Amino acid sequence: MTATDPTLRALAHPVRLRMMSLTWTGPQSAAELARELGISQALASQHLRRLAAVGLVELAEVRPNRGGQERRYQAVLHGTAVPDQRQDGAPMMAEVLSLNLRERAVRRAPGEGVTADAELWLSPDAWDDFRHRLAALLVNLHEEARAPRTPGTVHVGATVMAFPLTARAARTTESSGRGR
C-alpha cells in the first residue's frame, strides 16, 4: 500500500470497517457505535474522525442530547461498504477482512449460512457475469440492512473478496510443489 492512499489506510482497521457497516443503515453517534462495538466513546470518535477525513462517512445530523450536541454520522454510499481495492492494498484489506471474519465465525449461529472457497478457471464472460451479479447482491444486502438491533431482524455477517488471480501467483504455487 502506498502512503498516498488515505482511503485504504482508513479502512485498515477492523473497527473502522465495522463502523462503515453500522453507519450504512442510518446515522450513528460515537456513543451508539461505542456501545455496539464494545469500545470507549473516545476511541469511537477517533475512528469516526479518520473515516470522515477521507470522505467515507459524513456528518448527517446534529441533535440536542443532555444539554450538549450529539453528532451522528452516516456512511457515504458508493455501492458496497468497502471500495474495490487497488492491487497494492489487496493484502492489507484481506488481513482486515480476515480479522473480522474470524471474530464473526466465533459468533456464527448454528444451522444457517453459506461457506465457500474457490480457486477456479473461468471464461472472461463468466467472470464478468459473476462479478456483476455478486456486486448487485452485496448492494442489495446493504440496502436491506436495518439499524442495529431493530426488532424482527437477523444479525448477519458477510465477508466477500472475489478477484482474478495473476499468472505469477499460479507459478509460485507450482514451483513450491503444492500445485500438482
RAKAQUI-V433347 format. One line per field, one symbol per residue. ss: DSSP state (A for helix, B for strand, O for the rest). psi: psi as a letter, one per 20 degrees, with the letter a starting at -180 (. if undefined). burial: # if it has 24 or more other C-alpha atoms within 12 Angstrom, else .. A space follows every 50 residues. Layout:
ss->???
psi->???
burial->???
This chain:
ss->OOOOOAAAAAOOOAAAAAAAAAAAOOOBBAAAAAAAAOOOAAAAAAAAAA AAAOOOBBBBBBBBBOOBBBBBBBBOOOOOOOOOOOAAAAAAAAAAAAAA AAAAAAOOOOOOOOOOOOOOOOOAAAAAAAAAAAAAAAAAAAAAOOOOOO OOOOOOOOOOOOOOOOAAAAAAAAAOOOOO
psi->qqijmhghhhjjphghghhgghihirqqrhggggghikrqhggggggghg ghhjjhqqphqpqqoliapoppqqqopmerhoqpqrgiighghggghhgg ggghhhjpqqfqrppqpqoroqqhggggggggggggghggghhiqrqpkp qjrpoqppopopqqqrhghghggghiiij.
burial->......############################..#......##.#### ##..#####...........######...####.....##..##.##..# #.................................#..#...#..#.##.. .....######.#.................
